[in-house]
Amino acid sequence: MNPDARKQRTFQLELRRAVSTGVLETAGFTFLLLIAVQHFEAGAMVKALVVVSSPIGLILSPLAVSLTKAMNWTAARGSSFFAWIGCLGFVVAALVDGLAGFVLGSMLGVLSMSIGIPLLTQIYQENYPAKERGDLFSKAVLVKVLSMTLFAWLGGWWLERDMAAYRWMMGAFAVAAALVALWVGKYPSTELRHSMSPNPLHGMRHVR
C-alpha cells in the first residue's frame, strides 16, 4: 500500500474509531464515578480506584508495547487486543452483581482502553505525513468530542430516569470497545521495529 493510501485508510478508520472512543471517554470521566456514588454508595477507596484506572493504564503502557513486540504483532493488532480486553471488562461490569464486579470490570475496561495509546501513536507516525499529522489528528479529536458530548447528554438523561439501568450503559461501553477493537485492527501497520529487551521498560522508547 502506497503512503497516500495508508494515510487515507488510517484516517477513514480513525474517524469511525473516534465515535466509539467518544462514548468510552464518558465512562472514565463521568459515568463510572456517578454510578459508584449514586447506585452503590461507594466509599472513598472505590471512587479513587475508578478515577485512577486510566492513569494506571498509561503507566502500564510500556508493558503493552513489550508484549506486542514479544508476540510479533503489528501495532494495530496489539492495540486491538487490548481493546478486546477492555470490552471484556465492561461485560463483566454489566453481568456480575455487586460492587466488586462493577469496580473490577470497569477498571479493567478503562485501563485497557488507555494502555495501548503508545501503539496508536506508532501507527500515526507510520501512516500520517509529518506535515499533515496534526491536522488529521485534530479532525478525529473533533469527532470524538462531539460523540462524547452527545452520549454524555443521552446517558445522563438515561440514568436520571433509572439509575439501575447502569447495566445497559456498561453494555453500551462494551459495544463501543468492541467497535474500537474492530476498527483499529484494520489500520495499516507494521511490527514494532526495535529489538526486544528482557526489561519491560524497553517499551518506553515507543511512549516517547
Protein Blocks (a to p, Z undefined) as FASTA:
>chain_A
ZZklmmmmmmmmmmmmmmmmmmmmmmmmmmmmmmmmmmnopafklmmmmmmmmmmmmmmm
mmmmmmmmmnopafklmmmmmmmmmmmmmmmmmmmgcjklmmmmmmmmmmmmmmmmmmmm
mmmmmmmcfklmmmmmmmmmmmmmmmmmmmmmmmmmmmmmommlmmmmmmmmmmmmmmmm
mmmmmpccdddfbdcdfblklmmmmmZZ
